Structures are given as C-alpha cells and as structure tokens.
C-alpha cells in the first residue's frame, strides 16, 4: 500500500480538499497508474454537487494519462512502464452487448475490486471508477489503453472523457462523413470536440451554435464553417438557411449534435435537422429533465434517428490509439483543448472558471 496526495469531495457542494489517501497494491486484474495529467471535466463538478449520486467521499478526476507502475496477477494487456490513457469503458466480454459484438455498449464495465481509502480507512468512491486527481490511482487493468509514449499527456489524456465524447458523438454515433452537413448546439469542450470530429470526417457545412462569442470563436478555430449566436437569431431557422445554401432542397442539417443537455436545446436540435436526419444527444441532462412536448406526428413524419451518445460510443482500444496517431501527425489538434495547466491545489478555482465559460479544459499536471 502507498500513501499519495489526492483531491477529494467529502460533502455535497463543499469545496474539494487535497488530502492523503491510501492506494492498495494491485490485486488480480488491477493496475496502479502514476498519473501525469488529468483534465478538469464538468462531470467532476457534477460529482461534487451530488448530481450523480451521494456516495461521498468522492475521489475526483477521470480524464487522465499516465504510466503503469505495477500490475496484479493475470494482467497481460499492460505492463509496468506502459504509457496509457485511462478509460471508463473497460469491457467485460461477457454481457449481451459484448457477446453480440457491440463492445462499445458494454453493460458491465470493469472497475478495480479493491478500494482506495482516506488515511482513517474510509472508502473512497472514484469518479467513473477512476479517481485520477491523485498522484497515483488504482484501476482495473482494462481501464488502461496503451498509446504512443511520445504523445503529450496533458493533451491525449483528454480523450479519456470529454474530447472522446464529442469526437465520437460526430463520427461514431452520428456517422458524420463527407457530403453531410452538421450543426452542433453548445460549444463547450464536448461541443467543440464534436466540431473537430466533424471537420476530421470532412463534413460541410459545420454550424456552431452558442450564446457566447468566445466559444463561437473557438469553434471556428476547430473547424466550424459557420457560427450562430442563438441569443440574437432563431437557431433552427438559421441552421436551415445555411444548410440550404450548400445543399439545394435541404430543410436542416443532416446531423444535429446537442451538447448542452437541456430540453429546450434538444427541441431545437429536433427541428433543425433535415428530413430523415439524425439528432445526437451528448450533453448530459439532469434526472428531473423531461423530453419537451412534441407532436408524435412530427416524430413520425420527420423520420431519421434520435440517438444518445455514451462516451462517444467509443471503444477505447480501437479509438484512442487511432486518435493519438492523428494528433501526432498534426491532423487533430488536441493541444487546442488545453486552455491552462494547473497544480493539484488549483482544482476549485478551475471549477469556477468552468462555470464562467473561461476555459475549454484546465489540466492538472501531477
């Protein structure tokens, strides 16, 4: 067992604390990872605010990259010294989704069996089964995905959650390709990643929708061909207008990605898509939110698909190495998502910056 410094949320809504925790030696199927970098994701704030569950205290952080320090018995996929991105989809191989070949929908992803604890022995709940706002963390070995060791940890670690969620929402869930038009509603970290994924796939036009001029400017830098300030114009009508300029007869975008997670913006996405188009919900709603009142004839008459995207429908072993290779080739600018690098003591301040829309990602360097 080792003692390391980590960031813990002990009570709902209370500021996070930097404390010493106990990290067990890895057991069968487990690995201890020395964390090098971890992004500050909105999901961590959801945990702190009690928006996911009330299993406090939480060991926060999950968007991370680092070096495998030790592995337990029966681990063959990774070894000490491997550079890995941590993921929260360690497929089980046994559930119905896995057995039918849909590993990206695994119903029973693995986490470490042992628990990390506070110094007094209180068990910690690691965020998304990872808990990487820590100098070292214990995870299931399947949560470690080997990638090119020369890649920058602060950039590629973001594939562990938000950037992968956005890119995957476009490419995996929305099946964005050349010849398709895309609109993205909400240009935070995930939305901008969806724009980058759409650009990578060759879509055009790529329409970014937000109420914040700073976010719209970043969306343009990441590949948006058009921007829409939805505080000034009707975003549905503007998306339809822009799509029709490129494709004669279009009545909206082929794929509309909702990256906010609110009923109002989901309804906008529903009506902003072309006939037989696709809506992708990647923004995470709260449990109390309801699908807006829609005439059933509109659902039937518009056809197409209404999808949700979990983790960008990714398969880490397939997607992480590919995207890291594209980053290394200069074709995917992951560095652009890193607004600032901070220390482990600066996470509460990073949450405040996130609230005000001042950053795409603050990344903790450990």
N, C-alpha and C positions, 0 to 999 in steps of 0.2 A: 504494500500500500504506500502511496505517496501523498504528500500534502502540497497543494498548489493554490495560487491565488485565482479567484473567480468572482463573477458578478452574479448576485442572487437577488430575486424579488421575493421578499418574505411575507408581504401582505398586500392585499388589493389596493392599487392606487398609490402605494407608498413608494418613495424614491428607492432605486436599486442600491445595493450595498456591495462593496468589494470586501470579500471575506476569504478565509482559508477553508478549503474543502478537502475531503479525503477521496482519493481516486484509487479504487482497488486494482490489484494486478489482474491482467486479463484472464478470464476463465475460458472454457471451451467455446469456440465460435466468436470470441470477443477480441478487440484490439484497443490499445491505448495509443492515442494520437497526440503528438506535440503540436498544438495549434499555432500557426504562423500568422493567420489573418482571419477576421470574421466580420462580415457586414452587419450593420445595424438595420434590421428589417422591421417593417411595420407589424409583423406577426409577433415579434418580441414585445412590442408595446401592447398588443392585444393580451398577451400572457400577463404582463404586469398589471393591466387594468382589470383582470378577471374575465376577459371577454371570451376565453376558450374553455376554461374550467377553473375550479377553485382548489386545485391540488398544490397549494403553496406548501413550502417554498419552492420556487422555480429556479433552476439553473438556466439562464437565458443564453441565446446565441445558437445559430444553426447554419449560417451561410458561410462555410469555412473551408479553408485548405490548410494542410499541414503535413507533417512527416510521421509515419507509423513508427512508434518507439518499440512496441512489444505486441506480440500476438499470443493467443491462447492455443490450447490443443485443438487439433482438427482444422486449423485455418490454413488454407492453401492459396487463396486468391490474392493475398497481400503478404508482405514480409517487412520486417524492420528495415527502415531506410527508404521505403517507397514514399513518393510524393503523391498525396491523394486529395481529392475533393470529397467532403462529407456529403452524404445524401440521406434523405428521409424516406427513400423508397428502396429498402433492402428486400428484394422479392423473396418470397418463401418457397416458390417452386411447387407448392402442394395444393393451393386453393383452386377453386374453379377457374378463376381468371388465368392463373398461371398454366393450368393444365390444358386450357383451350388455346394457349399461345398469346394471350393478351397480358403479358407480364406488366405492362405499364398500368394496369388496373388491379394489381395485386391487392387482395382483400386482407392480407395478414402479414404486412411488412415487419421485418425483424428489428428489435432493439436489443441493447445489452441486457443480459439477465440480472447481473449484479447492479446494485445501486451505489451511486456516489452519495456522499453524506456531508453534512456540516461537521465541524470538529466534535460536537457533542453526540454525534451519531444519528441526528435527524436526517431521514432520507430526503433526497432532492428529486424533483420531477424535471428531467432535462427537456428543454424546449424541442418539440418534434423528435424526441428520442435522441437528441444530440448533445445540447448543452455545451456550446463552444466559446462562450465568453469566459474562457478559462485557459490557463497555461497548458493544461493537458486535459483530455476528456476520454471517457470510456464509452465505446460504441460497439455495436455488432459489426463484425468484420465485413459483412455485406454492405454496410453503410460507407465503406471506403472504396472510392473509384480511382484507380491509378491513371495518371495523366502525365504529360511531358514534364519532367522535373525542372526544365529551364524556364517554365512559364512563371509569371509574376503572381505570387499567392494572393495579393490584395485584389487583383482583377479576376482571376479564374475562380476564386472562392465564391464569387457572386453567382456562379452557375448552380451553387448549392440550393438556391431558392428563387429569388426574385427575377433575375435575368433569365434563368431557365424557364420560369413560369411564363414570362412574356414571349420569349422566342418560340417556345413550344406551343403557346396558345395560337400563334400565327401558323407555324409550319406543321405541327403535329395535329392539333385539334381543328384548326380552320382550313387545313390543306391549301394554304396560300401558295400560288405558283405564278409564273409569268402569264400574262393575259388576264389576271384578276385584279380587281380594284379592292382596296382595303380602307376602312375607316377605323380609327382607334379612339374611343371615348375615354378620356382620363390619361394624362401624360405624366404620371409619376414614374417611379422606377420600372414597374412592370409594364405600364403602357408604352414607355419609350423603348423597352426591350422588344415589345411586340412590333413596334415600328421598325426597329433594327432587323428583326427576323423577317418582316415582310420585304424590306429592301434586299436582304440577302437572297430571298426567294425570287426576286425580280418582279414583284408586283408593281402596278402603276394604274391609277394614281394611288398614293398613300396619304390619307387625310387624317391629320391630327386634330383632335377636339379637346379643348380645355378652357378654363376661365382665367388662367394665369399666363400672362405674356412670357414670363421667364421659362415656363415649362414648354410652351409652344416653340420658343426659340431653340431649346434643347432638342425638341422633336425634329425640327428641321435639320439640325446638325447630324442627327442619327438616321436620316433618310426620308423624312416626310416631304412630300412634294407640295402639299397644301396645308394650311393651318386654318382652323375655325375657332374664333373666340365665341363660345356659346353664351357668354353674358351679353353679347351685342347682337347676335343674329340667331335665328332658329336653326339649330344644328342639323335637324333632319332635312329641311329644305335645302340647306347649303351643301350637305353631302350628296343629295340627289342631283343638284345642279352641277357639281364638279364631276360626278361620275358620268353624267350625260354628255359633258364636254368631250370626254375621251371615248366613250362607247355609245354610239348613236342608239337611242331607244332605251338606255339603261334607266331604271327607276330607283337607283340607290347603289350602294357598294355591294360587291359580291360577298365580301366578308366584313362584318362589323364586330369589333372586339370591344367588349365593355370591361374596362379595367378600373372601375370605381367601386362597384359592388353596392349600388343603390337602385331601388325600384324605378326611380324617375329616369335614370340614365339607361337602365336596361330597356325601358319602354322606348326611349329614343333609338336605341340600337335596333329594336324590333322593327320599327317603322322606317329606319334609314337604310335597310338592306334591300337589294333588288329582289324581284320575284325569284323564288327558288334559291335565294341567298342564304347565308349562314350567319347566325348570331353566336358568338362565343363569350360566355361569362367567365372571366378570370378574376375580376375583382371579388373580394371575399365579403359577403353580406353578413350582418349580424343575425342571430337566431330569430329575432322578432320581425324581420322584414318579410313582406309578402309580395308575390308576383302582382304587378299592377293589373287593374281591371282591363281585360282585353276581350273584345267580342270573339267568340270562338270561331266565327266565320272568317275573321282575319287570320287566325292561326291556320285554319284550313286553306283559305284562299290564296295566301301568300306562298305556301309550300316551303320547301327548303328545310333547314335544320336549326334547332335551338339546342345548343350544346353548353355544357360547363367543362372547364379545363382544370384538372387537378394537377398541379406541378407541371403544367405544360404537357400533360400526357407523355412525360418523358420516360425513357428507360436509361438510367444513368450510365450503364456500361456501354450503351450504344451512342448516346448523345454527348456526354461530357468529353470524351477523347476527340470526337469529331469537331466540336465547337472550340476546344482548346487549339486544335490544329489550325482552324480557320483564324483564330486570334493570332497565333504565331506567324501565320502567312500575311497578316495585315489586312485580312478581309472582314474581320469582325472586331470592332473597336471596343473591347471590354474596358480598357483604361478610361474611356469617356464616362463610364458609370461611376467611377470613384471620384467623388467630389472632394473628400478630405480623408486623410489618415490620422487616426486619433489613438490615444492611450486607453488602457482599461479603466482609468478613473474618469473618463470623459463621456461615458455612455448616457448618463442622464441628460447632459447638455445636448447630445446627439438626438435624443428623443424630442427635445424642444425644437431643434432645427427641422426635424421631420414634420412636426406639427405645422410649422410655418411655411413649409414647401421650399426651404432654402437649400436642400440637398437632394441629389439622386440617391447616393449612398455615402454614409460615413462608414469607414472601415477601421476596425480595431486591429492594431498591429501588436502582436504579443511576442 
